[in-house]
């Protein structure tokens, strides 16, 4: 057992903030080593303590499908990836029905996801209709393009509890988005009283330790209510597919290090593809999905999971499922 690694793990357990050098040490551990399992156990301990042993399932509804000018290399919606050729926004009644299905199934929060092709005013109108249709105080979260302070205020007025917004690894290089704009949007949202969910990703084998460390420290500095780590899903024919992909074991290690970096002030930690390895390693948040998905080439994702199936994965990993609205998003 590496004593230095053990000391870094103990520092995190004791509530200390891990620095860049310490995070580099943890990320550098092989995911099948003894140290890696110690990191994952510590991650699980932090997640259990911050959430009082409760896990959450959030439902996400993709409201549109079509070409997006932000041109993220990893996204099926990117114009340059030539998968979708025209914008299609799902009917409002279908969107509402999907949200009600998630609510009835016991989801703790509902996310509305839109590409940058959807105007924020139209998105807000949809959000108001969804909010008015929901039967409980379930949290509503916006996963949309960048917006300004006025947009943030309008989202809050419409009934959104928070946003899901990320500065992705390689932002501005493998996307046509300035990372400073992403951060500006997050600050505008928080100033308007919206809570933040974010993520380290999409992670692929090509990413360096320095990139993982830099993005992890950034997400922590943004003071989210939940953090996450996600792997890049390879879409056949796209340039990034040549790098291959991470397996769930590798991602469980990355998830655990990000969890230790996040500390006790961040309640939730998730991963975008529900799996038992991640749940054991400290993920107390999974997503069920309907509608379009940027990791898929279908208008109606085949990657999505039901709430019940997702809850089962968490239960099998020893988590209790929170009943009612999300604690992470302020209720």
C-alpha positions as CSV (number, residue, x, y, z in Angstrom):
1,X,0.0,0.0,0.0
2,X,1.3,3.4,-1.0
3,X,1.5,5.5,2.1
4,X,1.3,8.8,0.2
5,X,-2.0,7.7,-1.5
6,X,-3.4,6.6,1.9
7,X,-2.5,10.0,3.4
8,X,-4.3,11.8,0.5
9,X,-7.4,9.6,1.0
10,X,-7.4,10.3,4.7
11,X,-7.1,14.0,4.1
12,X,-10.3,13.9,1.9
13,X,-12.1,11.8,4.6
14,X,-11.1,14.4,7.2
15,X,-12.6,17.2,5.1
16,X,-9.5,18.6,3.6
17,X,-9.5,20.1,0.2
18,X,-7.3,18.1,-2.2
19,X,-4.8,20.2,-4.3
20,X,-3.8,19.6,-7.9
21,X,-0.8,17.5,-7.0
22,X,-2.8,15.2,-4.7
23,X,-5.5,14.8,-7.3
24,X,-2.9,13.9,-9.9
25,X,-1.7,11.2,-7.6
26,X,-5.2,9.7,-7.2
27,X,-6.0,9.9,-10.9
28,X,-2.7,8.2,-11.6
29,X,-3.6,5.1,-9.6
30,X,-4.4,2.0,-11.8
31,X,-8.1,1.3,-11.6
32,X,-7.6,-2.3,-10.6
33,X,-5.0,-1.7,-7.8
34,X,-5.6,-2.0,-4.1
35,X,-5.3,1.8,-3.8
36,X,-8.1,2.3,-6.3
37,X,-10.5,0.2,-4.2
38,X,-9.5,2.3,-1.1
39,X,-10.3,5.4,-3.1
40,X,-13.7,4.1,-4.1
41,X,-14.5,3.0,-0.6
42,X,-13.7,6.5,0.7
43,X,-15.8,8.0,-2.1
44,X,-18.7,5.9,-1.1
45,X,-18.3,7.0,2.5
46,X,-18.4,10.7,1.5
47,X,-21.4,10.2,-0.7
48,X,-23.2,8.3,2.0
49,X,-22.5,10.9,4.6
50,X,-23.4,13.9,2.5
51,X,-26.7,12.4,1.4
52,X,-27.5,10.5,4.6
53,X,-27.4,7.2,2.6
54,X,-30.0,8.3,0.1
55,X,-29.6,8.1,-3.6
56,X,-31.7,10.0,-6.2
57,X,-32.9,9.3,-9.8
58,X,-33.4,12.3,-12.0
59,X,-35.4,12.0,-15.2
60,X,-34.3,13.9,-18.4
61,X,-36.5,14.6,-21.4
62,X,-34.9,15.6,-24.6
63,X,-37.3,18.1,-26.2
64,X,-35.7,18.4,-29.7
65,X,-33.5,16.7,-32.2
66,X,-31.5,18.2,-35.0
67,X,-28.3,19.9,-36.1
68,X,-26.6,22.1,-33.5
69,X,-24.2,24.8,-34.5
70,X,-22.1,24.5,-31.3
71,X,-20.3,21.6,-33.1
72,X,-19.2,19.5,-30.1
73,X,-17.0,16.7,-31.5
74,X,-18.6,14.1,-29.2
75,X,-22.2,15.0,-29.9
76,X,-24.5,13.4,-32.4
77,X,-26.3,16.7,-32.9
78,X,-23.3,18.6,-34.1
79,X,-23.8,20.1,-37.6
80,X,-20.4,18.8,-38.8
81,X,-21.2,15.3,-37.7
82,X,-24.0,15.1,-40.3
83,X,-26.2,12.7,-38.4
84,X,-29.3,14.9,-38.0
85,X,-30.2,17.3,-40.9
86,X,-33.3,19.2,-39.7
87,X,-34.6,20.5,-36.4
88,X,-37.6,18.6,-34.9
89,X,-39.1,19.8,-31.6
90,X,-41.3,17.3,-29.9
91,X,-44.9,18.2,-29.3
92,X,-45.6,19.9,-26.0
93,X,-48.2,17.3,-25.0
94,X,-45.6,14.6,-25.6
95,X,-43.0,16.4,-23.5
96,X,-45.5,16.9,-20.7
97,X,-46.6,13.3,-20.9
98,X,-43.0,12.1,-20.5
99,X,-42.4,14.4,-17.5
100,X,-45.6,13.1,-15.8
101,X,-44.4,9.6,-16.5
102,X,-41.1,10.3,-14.7
103,X,-43.0,12.0,-11.8
104,X,-45.4,9.1,-11.4
105,X,-42.5,6.6,-11.4
106,X,-40.8,8.3,-8.5
107,X,-38.1,10.5,-10.1
108,X,-36.7,13.1,-7.7
109,X,-36.2,15.8,-10.4
110,X,-37.0,16.4,-14.0
111,X,-34.6,17.9,-16.5
112,X,-35.7,19.5,-19.8
113,X,-32.8,19.2,-22.3
114,X,-32.6,21.2,-25.5
115,X,-30.0,21.8,-28.1
116,X,-28.7,25.3,-28.9
117,X,-31.2,25.4,-31.8
118,X,-34.1,26.0,-29.4
119,X,-34.8,29.6,-28.5
120,X,-34.7,30.2,-24.7
121,X,-38.0,32.0,-24.8
122,X,-39.7,29.0,-26.4
123,X,-37.9,26.8,-23.9
124,X,-39.2,28.9,-21.0
125,X,-42.8,28.6,-22.3
126,X,-42.5,24.9,-22.4
127,X,-41.0,24.9,-18.9
128,X,-44.0,26.9,-17.6
129,X,-46.4,24.4,-19.1
130,X,-44.5,21.4,-17.7
131,X,-44.3,23.0,-14.2
132,X,-48.1,23.7,-14.3
133,X,-48.8,20.1,-15.2
134,X,-46.7,18.5,-12.5
135,X,-48.7,17.1,-9.5
136,X,-45.9,17.5,-6.9
137,X,-43.1,19.8,-5.8
138,X,-40.7,17.8,-7.9
139,X,-37.6,19.9,-8.9
140,X,-37.4,21.1,-12.5
141,X,-34.0,21.6,-14.0
142,X,-32.9,23.3,-17.3
143,X,-30.2,21.7,-19.5
144,X,-29.9,24.3,-22.3
145,X,-27.6,26.6,-24.2
146,X,-25.8,29.5,-22.6
147,X,-27.9,32.5,-21.5
148,X,-27.6,35.9,-19.9
149,X,-28.7,37.3,-16.5
150,X,-32.2,38.1,-17.9
151,X,-32.6,34.6,-19.1
152,X,-31.6,33.3,-15.7
153,X,-34.2,35.4,-14.0
154,X,-36.9,34.2,-16.4
155,X,-35.9,30.6,-15.9
156,X,-36.3,31.1,-12.1
157,X,-39.7,32.8,-12.6
158,X,-40.8,29.9,-14.8
159,X,-40.3,27.5,-11.9
160,X,-36.9,26.0,-12.6
161,X,-35.0,25.0,-9.4
162,X,-31.6,24.8,-11.2
163,X,-29.6,24.2,-14.3
164,X,-27.3,21.4,-15.5
165,X,-24.4,23.1,-17.2
166,X,-20.8,22.0,-17.8
167,X,-17.5,23.2,-19.0
168,X,-16.5,20.1,-20.8
169,X,-13.0,18.7,-21.1
170,X,-11.5,20.4,-24.2
171,X,-14.2,23.1,-24.3
172,X,-13.4,25.6,-27.0
173,X,-11.1,23.2,-28.7
174,X,-13.4,20.3,-29.5
175,X,-16.5,22.5,-29.3
176,X,-17.4,25.9,-30.7
177,X,-18.1,27.2,-27.3
178,X,-15.9,29.6,-25.3
179,X,-15.5,28.1,-21.8
180,X,-15.7,31.6,-20.4
181,X,-19.2,31.9,-21.7
182,X,-20.1,28.6,-20.0
183,X,-18.8,30.0,-16.7
184,X,-20.6,33.3,-17.2
185,X,-23.9,31.4,-17.7
186,X,-23.4,29.4,-14.5
187,X,-22.7,32.6,-12.5
188,X,-25.8,34.3,-14.0
189,X,-27.9,31.3,-13.0
190,X,-26.6,31.2,-9.5
191,X,-27.0,35.0,-9.0
192,X,-30.7,34.4,-10.0
193,X,-31.1,31.7,-7.3
194,X,-30.8,28.7,-9.6
195,X,-28.8,25.8,-8.3
196,X,-26.1,24.1,-10.4
197,X,-25.5,20.5,-11.4
198,X,-22.4,19.9,-13.4
199,X,-19.9,17.2,-14.5
200,X,-16.4,16.2,-15.4
201,X,-16.4,14.8,-18.9
202,X,-17.0,13.4,-21.4
203,X,-13.9,11.4,-20.5
204,X,-12.0,9.3,-23.0
205,X,-8.7,7.5,-23.0
206,X,-7.1,10.4,-24.8
207,X,-7.5,12.7,-21.8
208,X,-4.4,13.4,-19.7
209,X,-4.1,13.6,-15.9
210,X,-3.6,17.3,-16.2
211,X,-6.9,17.7,-18.1
212,X,-8.8,15.6,-15.5
213,X,-7.3,17.6,-12.6
214,X,-8.0,20.9,-14.2
215,X,-11.6,20.1,-14.9
216,X,-12.2,18.6,-11.5
217,X,-10.9,21.7,-9.7
218,X,-13.0,23.9,-11.9
219,X,-16.2,22.0,-11.2
220,X,-15.5,22.2,-7.5
221,X,-14.9,25.9,-7.7
222,X,-18.3,26.4,-9.3
223,X,-20.0,25.2,-6.1
224,X,-22.5,22.8,-7.6
225,X,-25.1,20.9,-5.6
226,X,-24.2,17.8,-7.5
227,X,-21.2,16.8,-9.5
228,X,-20.7,13.9,-11.9
229,X,-18.3,12.1,-14.1
230,X,-19.3,10.7,-17.5
231,X,-17.5,8.8,-20.2
232,X,-17.6,9.7,-23.8
233,X,-19.9,7.4,-25.8
234,X,-18.3,6.6,-29.1
235,X,-20.6,7.2,-32.1
236,X,-19.4,5.2,-35.1
237,X,-17.8,7.3,-37.8
238,X,-17.0,10.3,-35.7
239,X,-13.3,11.3,-35.3
240,X,-13.2,10.7,-31.5
241,X,-14.2,7.1,-31.9
242,X,-10.7,6.3,-32.9
243,X,-9.5,6.8,-29.3
244,X,-11.7,4.0,-28.0
245,X,-13.7,4.4,-24.8
246,X,-13.4,4.0,-21.0
247,X,-14.9,0.9,-19.3
248,X,-17.1,1.1,-16.3
249,X,-14.2,0.1,-14.0
250,X,-12.0,2.9,-15.2
251,X,-14.9,5.4,-14.9
252,X,-15.6,4.2,-11.3
253,X,-12.1,5.2,-10.4
254,X,-12.4,8.6,-12.0
255,X,-15.8,9.0,-10.4
256,X,-14.4,8.2,-7.0
257,X,-11.5,10.7,-7.3
258,X,-13.9,13.5,-8.4
259,X,-16.1,12.6,-5.4
260,X,-13.1,13.0,-3.0
261,X,-12.2,16.3,-4.7
262,X,-15.7,17.5,-4.3
263,X,-15.7,17.2,-0.5
264,X,-18.6,17.3,2.0
265,X,-20.2,20.5,0.7
266,X,-21.5,18.8,-2.5
267,X,-24.4,16.5,-1.8
268,X,-24.7,14.5,-4.9
269,X,-22.4,12.7,-7.2
270,X,-23.5,11.0,-10.4
271,X,-22.6,9.2,-13.5
272,X,-24.7,9.4,-16.7
273,X,-24.9,5.8,-17.5
274,X,-26.4,3.8,-14.6
275,X,-24.1,0.9,-13.6
276,X,-23.5,-1.1,-10.4
277,X,-19.8,-0.4,-10.3
278,X,-20.3,3.3,-10.2
279,X,-23.0,3.0,-7.6
280,X,-20.7,1.0,-5.4
281,X,-17.9,3.5,-5.9
282,X,-19.9,6.5,-4.6
283,X,-22.4,7.5,-7.3
284,X,-25.7,8.4,-5.5
285,X,-27.3,10.0,-8.6
286,X,-28.3,8.4,-11.8
287,X,-30.4,9.7,-14.7
288,X,-33.3,8.0,-16.5
289,X,-33.8,9.4,-20.0
290,X,-36.5,9.8,-22.7
291,X,-36.5,11.7,-26.0
292,X,-33.4,12.7,-27.9
293,X,-29.9,12.2,-26.5
294,X,-26.6,13.6,-27.8
295,X,-25.0,10.2,-27.1
296,X,-27.4,8.5,-29.5
297,X,-28.3,8.6,-33.2
298,X,-32.0,8.0,-32.7
299,X,-34.8,10.6,-32.2
300,X,-35.9,8.5,-29.3
301,X,-32.9,7.4,-27.3
302,X,-32.2,3.7,-26.9
303,X,-29.7,4.5,-24.2
304,X,-32.3,5.7,-21.8
305,X,-33.3,3.9,-18.6
306,X,-36.6,3.8,-16.8
307,X,-36.8,5.2,-13.3
308,X,-37.6,1.8,-11.8
309,X,-34.7,0.1,-13.6
310,X,-32.3,2.8,-12.4
311,X,-33.5,2.7,-8.8
312,X,-32.9,-1.1,-8.9
313,X,-29.3,-0.6,-9.8
314,X,-28.8,1.8,-6.9
315,X,-30.7,-0.6,-4.5
316,X,-28.5,-3.5,-5.5
317,X,-25.5,-1.4,-4.5
318,X,-26.9,-0.8,-1.1
319,X,-28.5,2.6,-1.5
320,X,-31.8,3.7,-0.1
321,X,-33.9,5.7,-2.6
322,X,-35.0,9.2,-1.7
323,X,-38.8,9.6,-1.8
324,X,-40.1,12.9,-3.0
325,X,-38.4,16.0,-4.4
326,X,-34.7,16.2,-4.8
327,X,-32.7,17.2,-1.7
328,X,-29.8,18.2,-4.1
329,X,-32.0,20.8,-5.7
330,X,-33.1,22.5,-2.5
331,X,-36.2,20.9,-1.3
